């Protein structure tokens, strides 16, 4: 199977080089955030961190997402908290970053809808956006339009959409992995030659930075990111008691469980589902039975999972004990460097 997958990638590259696969360009610049792996690299927290950082710098930011597994049709702006309609990660990004999130399989169409919506809101004519990179005190709306950017979520392989900056997350596991379906990689390591920026976890920096410098082209920036789990106050890691059970539907559940335990929360079991899994009543009963069998003191899950739990599901889970939702956040080790690199590349 792996040779067939690799052959498929080669055919796509040939079609793109021959001009059969077209790349379209939006009016605003695009910053793509992606990875080599099919999941588990931590893209969503980095998208949120970038959105918040650029908002603080005065940029108008929105996020374009495929909305994996969504039941909604066409292009939609995320409104409310319906993960079945919009996808779990888009709902989480909209809530955590406080920016517009547009979903659609065709990200170019989503970007056009976002730009048109912003034009209507600001009263700026088509073609005026990003026309003048210098802030204008005379026209605040034009100034806001000139500082607008799309963040393309999970966009490294979505090459139909042109981007100004390609940000790629790389983990230690990626460097030892194989292509799908034997492994979790969607592209081989040589694809990093397309990256403008590589993002590495702080705890893996010493190990990965020297290796990655041999895989990327000259001038590629490298950012370090620190990941943190935030437990709710006031009890923090003790919020679910001394014997909690974790449950999640993420790409690398073992990574989530390890972070929870490293934070000082002593898990006695982890119930894992496939990434993006939509919870059913039967799933909730399974989690409850596991927790009751082990005499668990409570339950721990992620924000991404929590957005998919109905009120009835939460009530059933809380029959076991406290249901604690932890936030996985990413913080750039050197945010000033991140801002400088982005603004230089988007100038």
VOGUMI-875184 format. One record per residue (C-alpha): z, x, y; residue in three letters. Coordinates in nm, 2 decimals. Example, Ala and Ser with C-alpha at 12.3 -4.5 7.8 and 13.67 -1.06 7.14 Angstrom:
<sites>
      z      x      y res
   0.78   1.23  -0.45 ala
   0.71   1.37  -0.11 ser
</sites>
This chain:
<sites>
      z      x      y res
   0.00   0.00   0.00 unk
   0.09   0.28   0.25 unk
  -0.26   0.43   0.24 unk
  -0.41   0.09   0.32 unk
  -0.17   0.04   0.62 unk
  -0.26   0.39   0.74 unk
  -0.63   0.31   0.70 unk
  -0.59   0.00   0.90 unk
  -0.43   0.20   1.19 unk
  -0.72   0.44   1.17 unk
  -0.98   0.16   1.19 unk
  -0.80   0.01   1.50 unk
  -0.80   0.35   1.67 unk
  -1.17   0.39   1.60 unk
  -1.25   0.04   1.73 unk
  -1.05   0.11   2.04 unk
  -1.22   0.45   2.10 unk
  -1.56   0.29   2.05 unk
  -1.48   0.02   2.31 unk
  -1.47  -0.28   2.07 unk
  -1.10  -0.34   2.15 unk
  -1.07  -0.41   2.52 unk
  -0.77  -0.33   2.73 unk
  -0.69  -0.56   3.02 unk
  -0.50  -0.48   3.34 unk
  -0.26  -0.70   3.53 unk
  -0.22  -0.69   3.90 unk
   0.14  -0.56   3.89 unk
   0.23  -0.23   3.71 unk
   0.35  -0.26   3.36 unk
   0.64  -0.06   3.21 unk
   0.62  -0.09   2.83 unk
   0.94  -0.04   2.62 unk
   0.87   0.01   2.25 unk
   0.93   0.22   1.94 unk
   0.76   0.36   1.64 unk
   0.97   0.15   1.40 unk
   0.94  -0.22   1.32 unk
   1.30  -0.28   1.44 unk
   1.64  -0.14   1.49 unk
   1.57   0.11   1.75 unk
   1.77  -0.08   2.02 unk
   1.48  -0.19   2.24 unk
   1.64  -0.51   2.37 unk
   1.95  -0.34   2.53 unk
   1.72  -0.08   2.69 unk
   1.49  -0.35   2.83 unk
   1.80  -0.52   2.98 unk
   1.93  -0.19   3.12 unk
   1.59  -0.11   3.28 unk
   1.57  -0.46   3.43 unk
   1.91  -0.44   3.59 unk
   1.85  -0.08   3.71 unk
   1.51  -0.18   3.88 unk
   1.66  -0.50   4.03 unk
   1.93  -0.28   4.19 unk
   1.65  -0.07   4.34 unk
   1.49  -0.37   4.50 unk
   1.21  -0.43   4.25 unk
   1.10  -0.78   4.15 unk
   1.13  -0.76   3.77 unk
   1.01  -0.99   3.49 unk
   0.99  -0.94   3.12 unk
   0.69  -1.02   2.90 unk
   0.77  -1.08   2.53 unk
   0.60  -1.20   2.23 unk
   0.89  -1.43   2.14 unk
   0.89  -1.33   1.78 unk
   0.94  -1.63   1.55 unk
   0.94  -1.89   1.83 unk
   0.82  -2.24   1.76 unk
   0.70  -2.30   2.12 unk
   0.33  -2.28   2.19 unk
   0.12  -2.09   2.44 unk
   0.27  -1.91   2.73 unk
   0.61  -2.03   2.86 unk
   0.88  -1.91   3.09 unk
   1.22  -1.90   2.92 unk
   1.43  -2.18   3.06 unk
   1.76  -2.27   2.91 unk
   1.90  -2.14   2.58 unk
   1.67  -2.26   2.31 unk
   1.60  -1.96   2.07 unk
   1.39  -2.18   1.84 unk
   1.15  -2.25   2.13 unk
   1.15  -1.91   2.30 unk
   1.28  -1.66   2.05 unk
   1.63  -1.51   2.02 unk
   1.57  -1.19   2.21 unk
   1.39  -1.35   2.51 unk
   1.68  -1.59   2.55 unk
   1.93  -1.30   2.54 unk
   1.73  -1.09   2.79 unk
   1.70  -1.38   3.03 unk
   2.07  -1.44   3.01 unk
   2.19  -1.08   3.03 unk
   1.94  -0.94   3.28 unk
   1.91  -1.24   3.51 unk
   1.53  -1.20   3.54 unk
   1.23  -1.42   3.45 unk
   1.12  -1.38   3.09 unk
   0.77  -1.50   2.99 unk
   0.68  -1.55   2.62 unk
   0.35  -1.57   2.45 unk
   0.15  -1.40   2.18 unk
  -0.10  -1.31   2.45 unk
   0.10  -1.09   2.68 unk
  -0.18  -1.06   2.94 unk
  -0.18  -1.44   2.98 unk
   0.20  -1.43   3.01 unk
   0.17  -1.16   3.28 unk
  -0.09  -1.36   3.48 unk
   0.13  -1.67   3.46 unk
   0.43  -1.46   3.59 unk
   0.22  -1.32   3.88 unk
   0.09  -1.66   3.98 unk
   0.43  -1.82   3.97 unk
   0.57  -1.54   4.19 unk
   0.28  -1.58   4.43 unk
   0.35  -1.95   4.47 unk
   0.72  -1.88   4.52 unk
   0.67  -1.61   4.78 unk
   0.36  -1.76   4.95 unk
   0.16  -1.44   4.90 unk
  -0.22  -1.45   4.86 unk
  -0.38  -1.32   4.54 unk
  -0.48  -0.96   4.57 unk
  -0.20  -0.88   4.82 unk
   0.06  -0.79   4.56 unk
   0.12  -0.41   4.53 unk
  -0.15  -0.35   4.78 unk
   0.08  -0.15   5.01 unk
   0.34   0.07   4.84 unk
   0.54   0.10   5.17 unk
   0.80  -0.16   5.25 unk
   0.71  -0.38   5.54 unk
   0.98  -0.51   5.77 unk
   0.73  -0.76   5.92 unk
   0.66  -0.95   5.61 unk
   0.96  -0.97   5.36 unk
   0.77  -1.17   5.11 unk
   0.48  -0.92   5.09 unk
   0.74  -0.64   5.06 unk
   0.89  -0.82   4.76 unk
   0.55  -0.86   4.60 unk
   0.47  -0.50   4.66 unk
   0.77  -0.40   4.46 unk
   0.71  -0.61   4.15 unk
   0.68  -0.49   3.80 unk
   0.64  -0.63   3.44 unk
   0.86  -0.49   3.16 unk
   0.66  -0.53   2.84 unk
   0.91  -0.58   2.56 unk
   0.82  -0.41   2.23 unk
   0.49  -0.31   2.37 unk
   0.40   0.04   2.23 unk
   0.16  -0.11   1.97 unk
   0.04  -0.39   2.20 unk
  -0.24  -0.17   2.35 unk
  -0.46  -0.47   2.46 unk
  -0.25  -0.46   2.78 unk
  -0.28  -0.16   3.01 unk
   0.05  -0.01   3.12 unk
   0.16   0.24   3.39 unk
   0.45   0.38   3.19 unk
   0.50   0.39   2.81 unk
   0.87   0.42   2.73 unk
   0.93   0.49   2.36 unk
   1.27   0.48   2.18 unk
   1.31   0.73   1.90 unk
   1.60   0.76   1.65 unk
   1.69   1.02   1.40 unk
   1.60   0.78   1.12 unk
   1.25   0.75   1.26 unk
   1.18   1.12   1.21 unk
   1.26   1.09   0.84 unk
   1.09   0.76   0.78 unk
   0.76   0.66   0.63 unk
   0.49   0.41   0.74 unk
   0.51   0.05   0.64 unk
   0.54  -0.09   0.38 unk
   0.71   0.21   0.22 unk
   0.92   0.27   0.53 unk
   0.99   0.11   0.87 unk
   0.74   0.30   1.09 unk
   0.45   0.10   1.24 unk
   0.28   0.43   1.35 unk
   0.31   0.79   1.26 unk
   0.50   1.05   1.47 unk
   0.18   1.18   1.63 unk
   0.16   0.85   1.82 unk
   0.43   0.99   2.04 unk
   0.15   1.18   2.22 unk
   0.09   0.85   2.40 unk
   0.44   0.83   2.53 unk
   0.52   0.89   2.90 unk
   0.90   0.87   2.84 unk
   1.10   0.92   2.52 unk
   1.45   0.76   2.50 unk
   1.71   0.92   2.27 unk
   2.06   0.80   2.19 unk
   2.33   1.03   2.34 unk
   2.49   1.10   2.01 unk
   2.15   1.22   1.87 unk
   2.03   1.42   2.17 unk
   2.13   1.77   2.04 unk
   1.95   1.70   1.71 unk
   1.64   1.52   1.84 unk
   1.55   1.67   2.18 unk
   1.42   2.00   2.05 unk
   1.22   1.83   1.77 unk
   1.07   1.57   2.01 unk
   0.96   1.83   2.26 unk
   0.72   1.95   1.99 unk
   0.58   1.61   1.93 unk
   0.52   1.48   2.28 unk
   0.27   1.60   2.54 unk
   0.36   1.83   2.83 unk
   0.52   1.63   3.12 unk
   0.67   1.36   2.90 unk
   1.01   1.27   3.03 unk
   1.32   1.24   2.81 unk
   1.60   1.00   2.88 unk
   1.94   0.98   2.71 unk
   2.11   0.65   2.66 unk
   2.46   0.57   2.56 unk
   2.52   0.25   2.35 unk
   2.85   0.06   2.38 unk
   3.00  -0.24   2.21 unk
   3.19  -0.47   2.45 unk
   3.46  -0.68   2.30 unk
   3.59  -0.98   2.49 unk
   3.92  -0.95   2.68 unk
   4.21  -0.96   2.65 unk
   4.24  -0.85   2.28 unk
   3.92  -0.65   2.27 unk
   3.87  -0.50   1.92 unk
   4.16  -0.71   1.79 unk
   4.01  -1.03   1.90 unk
   3.92  -1.13   1.54 unk
   4.24  -1.01   1.39 unk
   4.30  -0.72   1.15 unk
   4.07  -0.84   0.87 unk
   3.75  -0.97   1.02 unk
   3.41  -1.03   0.85 unk
   3.09  -0.95   1.04 unk
   2.77  -1.14   1.01 unk
   2.43  -1.06   1.18 unk
   2.05  -1.10   1.15 unk
   1.94  -0.77   1.30 unk
   1.70  -0.50   1.18 unk
   1.96  -0.25   1.09 unk
   2.28  -0.44   1.00 unk
   2.45  -0.13   0.87 unk
   2.42   0.03   1.21 unk
   2.59  -0.27   1.37 unk
   2.87  -0.27   1.12 unk
   2.92   0.11   1.17 unk
   2.95   0.07   1.55 unk
   3.20  -0.21   1.51 unk
   3.42   0.00   1.28 unk
   3.38   0.31   1.50 unk
   3.51   0.10   1.79 unk
   3.83   0.04   1.59 unk
   3.76  -0.31   1.45 unk
   3.84  -0.29   1.08 unk
   3.57  -0.50   0.90 unk
   3.63  -0.60   0.54 unk
   3.28  -0.72   0.48 unk
   2.94  -0.77   0.65 unk
   2.71  -1.06   0.57 unk
   2.35  -0.97   0.66 unk
   2.04  -1.17   0.71 unk
   1.68  -1.06   0.78 unk
   1.60  -0.98   1.14 unk
   1.55  -1.28   1.37 unk
   1.67  -1.52   1.10 unk
   1.73  -1.87   1.22 unk
   2.07  -1.99   1.09 unk
   2.10  -2.30   0.88 unk
   2.40  -2.51   0.78 unk
   2.38  -2.35   0.44 unk
   2.40  -2.00   0.59 unk
   2.71  -2.10   0.79 unk
   2.88  -2.23   0.47 unk
   2.79  -1.91   0.29 unk
   2.96  -1.70   0.57 unk
   3.26  -1.93   0.57 unk
   3.30  -1.90   0.19 unk
   3.28  -1.52   0.20 unk
   3.54  -1.51   0.48 unk
   3.77  -1.75   0.29 unk
   3.74  -1.57  -0.04 unk
   3.84  -1.24   0.13 unk
   4.12  -1.41   0.34 unk
   3.95  -1.29   0.66 unk
   4.13  -1.32   0.99 unk
   3.82  -1.40   1.19 unk
   3.45  -1.34   1.24 unk
   3.24  -1.09   1.45 unk
   2.88  -1.12   1.54 unk
   2.62  -1.01   1.80 unk
   2.50  -1.18   2.12 unk
   2.16  -1.20   1.96 unk
   2.30  -1.40   1.67 unk
   2.53  -1.61   1.89 unk
   2.25  -1.76   2.09 unk
   2.13  -1.92   1.76 unk
   2.45  -2.09   1.68 unk
   2.49  -2.46   1.76 unk
   2.82  -2.61   1.87 unk
   2.87  -2.75   1.52 unk
   2.80  -2.41   1.36 unk
   3.05  -2.25   1.59 unk
   3.32  -2.51   1.51 unk
   3.27  -2.46   1.14 unk
   3.29  -2.08   1.17 unk
   3.60  -2.11   1.38 unk
   3.78  -2.29   1.10 unk
   3.81  -1.94   0.95 unk
   3.96  -1.79   1.26 unk
   3.84  -1.66   1.60 unk
   3.46  -1.61   1.63 unk
   3.41  -1.30   1.84 unk
   3.08  -1.22   2.00 unk
   3.03  -0.86   2.09 unk
   2.77  -0.73   2.34 unk
   2.56  -0.42   2.26 unk
   2.48  -0.26   2.59 unk
   2.28   0.05   2.68 unk
   2.37   0.27   2.97 unk
   2.15   0.56   3.09 unk
   2.33   0.89   3.10 unk
   2.14   0.98   3.41 unk
   2.03   0.66   3.59 unk
   1.91   0.85   3.90 unk
   1.67   1.05   3.68 unk
   1.54   0.73   3.53 unk
   1.48   0.57   3.87 unk
   1.31   0.88   4.00 unk
   1.08   0.91   3.70 unk
   0.98   0.54   3.71 unk
   0.92   0.53   4.08 unk
   0.71   0.85   4.07 unk
   0.49   0.71   3.79 unk
   0.46   0.37   3.95 unk
   0.38   0.50   4.30 unk
</sites>
